[in-house]
Amino acid sequence: MMVSRLALLLGIAVLPAVTLSSRDVWAQGAPATDAVPARDQRTFAVPAGPLGNALTLFGRQAGLQVSIDPAVVQGITTSGVAGSLSVDVALERLLSGTGLVPRIVGNTLTLQKPNASSGALQLDPVQVQGFSVPPQAMIDNLPPPYAGGQVGKGSQLGLLGERDVMDTPFNQTSYTAQLIRDQQARSIADVVANDPSVRVSWPAASYTTPLLIRGFPLSNQDFAFNGMFGAAPALTVTPEYLERVEVLKGTSAMLNGMPPFGSIGGVVNLVPKRAANEDLTRLTAGYFSSGQFGGNFDFGRRYGADKVFGLRYNGVFRAGNTPVDRQTQEIIASVFGADFRGERFRASLDFGYQKQNVNAPQRPTYVAAGLTVPLAPGGRANWFQPWTFVNTEDIFGVARAEFDISADWTVFGGAGARTNRFEGLTGFANINNANGNLIDTVAKFPSRTDLNTQEVGVRGRLRTGLLDHSVSLTGTRLAGTGYSFYSPILNTPSNLYLPTFVNNPNVTLPSPPKVNDRELTSVAFADLISAADERIQLILGGRYQRIRIDNFNAAGAVTSSYDQSAVTPGVGFIAKPWQNVSVYGNYMQGLQQGPTAPAGTANAGQVFAPIKSTQFELGVKVDFGRLTTTLALFQIEQPAGITNPTTAAFSVDGLQRNQGIEINLFGEPLSGLRVLGGIAFTNGVLVNTGSVLTSGKKATGVPDVQLNLGAEWDAAFLRGLTFSGRAIYTSAQYLDPANTQSIPAWTRFDAGMRYTFDRADGKPLSLRFNVENLFDLNYWAAANSTNGLAMGAPRTFLLSLSADF
C-alpha cells in the first residue's frame, strides 16, 4: 500500500519537460546599449574604491542581488560610476579595466575571472536573461546564498521587504533549501535545530512543533507563508517544498503585524520554492528509522521568451514506523508554485495540500505540584495508548502581484488562505508521584480552522537633500473562524516506565461547533532613512492594529466579544564604521489580545486593551567576506494578568523579563569548511506575579545557556565526500513558577556524511546519511508550566539517495 501511494504521488507529478530557451543576448567587446534588453534609466552614485564595496552599493542602486566570491575582487579597485544610466552601461563603466566577466541571470549579478585567451584587460560581454528587479520588489528578489550555501545573505522583513543581513537592525537567519536537503530535515523543528536562540516546546514524537524563541512561545499557527500570516499549514510543515526558512528573533509587530494567535517570540517565514533558470527534475528516496520509507519529487521549468513563466512542483510522501514504540506516521504533501516575471509586472501563486496521520502521538506530560520530576524514560518509550491518533489536513495558498510604477516605486497586493482540519483521539498524561505513576486521560478532540488574509501596499524610494528614503505603506486584513470540541472519555492509571494499555473504545468524533470568529486589520508605515552611502540608516515606523474576536457557545450564541486597537511603533538604526561592520539597535513591540478579568475578581468582566510586549536590542554584525558573525544583546518584557491578593482586583501588572546575549556565526571561512550556529545566554525572570512564592523567580522553560554549533568538512582525499557534525546543549530548566521542579541540562550530538558525484550524463547523484542523537541520550528536552515536559527524540538514522534527471 505504501509503495503504491508513493508511486501514485510521484506519477501524477510527472509534467511535460518542455523547455523553451530564453533569448541570450550578447554584447561584443565593450557592450553596446542596443545589444541588450531595454532597461529603465537609474541614478547611480558609486564612488571610487575597492570593487567589492562598490559592487554592493551598485547592486542596491541597480536593483540586483550581487553574488561574488571575495577572492575574485580582492585587491581590485574601480573608478566608480555616477549619473543617470541604464544598468548595463553603468556596469560596463564600473568594471572598466578590471577584466572581470559579469553575468546577469534573472535578478542576480555574478562575476568571473577573465578567460585565459581573452586578454587581461578585455571586458567580456554581459549576458542578460530576464529583467532586472528594483530593490523594493519582493517577488523574484530572493537574496542569494551566503558563502557555504547554508544561509541566505538576507531575508524578508515584512513591511521593509527584502533586506541584506548587514542592512537590518535585527538578528535574523535565513536557512536555505540546500541545508534542508543536506540535513534531511523533516520538519521546521529540524531546520531550527541549527539556531541557539530557538527550542521546540513539544515532544519530538508529537504531531506539531511549537517553538520558543528568546524564551517566548511561537505557535505553528503563527508561521508566515511567503510573508503572510494565516496561510501556512497549521500544525507541522514538511520543508521539502521550501526555498528558505527565515527566522527573525524577537518582537516585530511594526514589521509584520499581530499574528493570528498572538505569538511574540519571533517570526518564522516559510518561502516556497521557485523555478530557476535551469531545468530541474530531482527524485529522492529515503529511509528513516525505524521503518519509515518515502521520497520527494522536485520539478522546475521556465517557459516563454526571457523565461518569464515559471512552474515548480514538489511532492512528498513518508510513511511507516517512527523510532518511538508503537507509533506510526504518514505525511503527504503536494505543492505547486507558479510565477511570472515581466519587465514591470511580477506575480506568483503557491497552492498546497498537506496531510499527516499519526498513531500513538505524544503530547506534553504534566507533573503534579510539589513532586520531583521523574527521570526521563528510554528515548523510544511511549506511554500513550497505541490506538490514539491525530489526523490533520491542510489546504493552503498565497497569490501575490506587484507592478513597478517607475524604477523607484512599486505597488503590491496579495491574498492567502488556509483550511486546517484536525481529528484527534489524544492522550493527556499527568504524573502524580515520583515513581512515574500517572493518569492517562484520553479525549475526543476534533477541530477546524479557516483563515483568509489580504495585503495591499506601496514601496518606493525618494531623496530629500542629502538623505535617501525607502518608504513603505501597507494595509492588512486577516479573518478566520475556529471550530473545536473537547470531551474526555477515558482515565487510565498507568506508569511512565511500565505503561498500562487498554482496549480501543472505538468512539466516533463529532463535528466540532463554531467557537470563535476573529478579524485582525492593520495599517502600517515605515521610512528607512539613509545617508553617507547607506553607512548611516534610521528606521522609523508604526502600525495601527485592530483586534476583533467573538466567542460562541455550543448553541451558536455569542458569549463574549473583544474589539480593541493599539498602535505599535518601531525604531531601528544601523551605523557602518566600516563597510563590512554594522552596529545596530532596535526598539520593537509585540502585540497580543488583552485579557478579560475572570469571574471571582473585584472587576470581573473588565476588558483590557491589547498587551504590548517591548524589546530593546543592540548588536554588531561583521562580514569577513566568507564568515559573518553577530553579537546581539536584548531585553524583552511581556506583561501578564495577575490578581491582587489584598484587593482581589485583576490587572495586567505582571511581567516576565528575558534578557540575553546571542552570538551567531555562519559561512565558509576556509574552502571546504562550513560552520553554522552559535550560543545564547538568557536570563528569564518573573518580575511581578502577585505572589511572594513566584515573584523574582526564574521563568519556566527558559534555559540560561543554549548552544548549537555545526560544521561540515569536504574531504580532501575524495571529491564530493563531506563529513558533518553538530552539538546541541541546553542547560537546566524550571518546570514550575516557584522553581521547585526542574529538569537537568542535556547535550545531543549529531553526525553525518554525504557523497555527491556526476553520472555519465553529467547529472549529479547524492547519497546522504545522518544520525541524530548519536549516543542515544534519554532526556527531557523542554519543560515549562504551560506545556509540561517534552521528551527528546531517541537515536534516529536517516538515509537518502537523490538523483537529478
CORBELNOR-V981011 format. One line per field, one symbol per residue. ss: DSSP state (~ for helix, > for strand, _ for the rest). A space follows every 50 residues. Layout:
BEGIN
ss->???
END
This chain:
BEGIN
ss->_~~~~~~~~~~~~___________>>______~~~______>>>>>__>> ~~~~~~~~~~~~__>>>__~~~~___>>__>>>>>_~~~~~~~~______ >>>>>__>>>>>______________>>>_______________>_____ >>_>>>_~~~_>>>~~~____>>>>>~~~~~~_____~~~~~~~___>>> __________>>>__>>>_~~~_>>__>>_________~~~>>>>>>>>_ __~~~~_________>>>>>>>_______>>>>>>>>>___>>>>>>>>> >>>_~~~_>>>>>>>>>>>>>______>>>>>>>>>>>>>>___>>>>>> >>>>>>>>>_____>>>_____________________>>>>>>>>>>>> >>>>____>>>>>>>>>>>>>>>>>>>>>>>_____>>>>>>>>__>>>> >>>>>>>>>>>>>>__>>>>>>>>>>>>>>>>>>__>>>>>>>>>_____ ____________>>>>>>>>>>>>>>>>>>>____>>>>>>>>>>>>>>> >>_____>>>>>>>>>>>>>>>>>>>>>__>>>>>>>>>>>>___>____ ______>___>>>>>>>>>>>>>___>>>>>>>>>>>>>>>>>______> >>>>>>>>>>>>>>>>>>>>__>>>>>>>>>>>>>>>>_________>__ ____>>>>>>>>>>______>>>>>>>>>>__>>_______>>__>>>>> >>>>>>>>_____>>>>>>>>>_______>>>>>___>>>>____>>>>> >>>>_
END
